[in-house]
Amino acid sequence: MRIAQVLLRYDAPGGVETMVRELTRVLVARGETVRIYASDLYDEGRWVRRKDPSTEVDGVPVERFPVYRRLIPGLTLPLLPGLMDRLRQDAPDLIHAHSHRYGHVIQAAAVAESQEVPLVVSTHYHPADRAEPPLKRGLLRVQDHLFGMTAYRAAAALVVESAFEARQVSEFAPGSKIRVIPPGLDLGPWGRLPSPEAARKRTGLPSRYLLFSGRLARNKGLPFLLEAFSRVPPSRRVPLVLMGRDWGMGPALREEAQRRGLEKEVIFLGERPDPEDYRATFAGAEAFVLPSEYEAFGLVLLEAMAAGLPIVATRVGGVPEAVGDDALLVPYSDAEALASALASLLGDPRRRRDLSDRGRERVQAFRWERTGEAFQTLYRSL
């Protein structure tokens, strides 16, 4: 089967990008033919284009298209000029488009309908941020329903990562088309982590630290984390390491840390593109925290569990389905509850070991091979 995977960015940091790359790897190993269609962007947050875009990744061909800034950020759709003509020319047997409120999904749907080929859409749905003004939230909701009436009605299947996301999407899209397929993890490298001592020697980080990994973006709840971290009693606090690419929040977070007197206790590590450095940062940590406003699922939670890190996270989106009862969950924006959970965990080695063991066991059920098999079965049924 010739499968077109269509997304905004490829071979770049991000949950959608990781999912498509790993799914492609499994599909190719299972005998399918895959071609990637993406823009020339590397970083959507800062609108950084690739200087020398690759035409092949992991032996899979990648078609790159120019993309232009939205006239109204967050509202108007980025389109990929040339995408539709190329899809028609290549004539895949099935088109799989990724993300919600993006022009390439509408473009993929138009081609699929005109060529009479099945369209699968993975929504990776994210509701409007709470910080958005009411008018913008209302306009984004209108977009949700427009997608439900156009691209999602043309789709043969809509794939979500959790039952929570299914409920969200079913408010504006045909519920009968929704399929839940959780993401996975390549557990092999996570089973060969260095010892905590060796990991800290590699990274140069302190002997004890609390880890956050993700984009330094507004929806990740980082100001809320700094407020909670400042409330943890000094006797319980360990340095907080923020690992990830800056999506515009870096300067404000540094100012916030300084204002709260935490500048010596918060380490801005930046992005770690080398996979071994990235995993070593997990291996040397004492616990993991994810204070997001919303997560469709949270791939990084699987990584933390695979590294044996006890987790404190917000009870939002698909997070409870990812971690089950094997993490400490608190309401978003409740700084006192987050501070209490962090202090409790950091001061209780036995509890950390218990959550670590339970997380390692739980993550065994999340493998990219299972995810790929589920998608292949869906594709062939269509």
Protein Blocks (a to p, Z undefined) as FASTA:
>chain_A
ZZddddfbehiacjklmmmmmmmmmmmmnopacdddddfbfblmlopacfbdcfbeehia
cddddddddfbghkaccddehklmmmmmnopabdcdedehiaklmmmmmmmmmnopacdd
dfkpacddfklcfklmmmmmmmmmmmmmmmmmmpmbdcdfbfklmmmmmmmpcfklpccd
dddddfklmmmcccfklmmmmnopafbdcddeddddfklommmmmmmmmmpcfklpccdd
dedddehjmmmmmmmmmmnopmmmpccebjafblklmmmmmmmpmbdcdfbfbdfkopml
mmmmmnopacddddehjlmmmnmmmbccddehilklmmmmmmmmmmmmklmmmmmmmmmm
mmmmpcfklmmmmmmmmmmmZZ
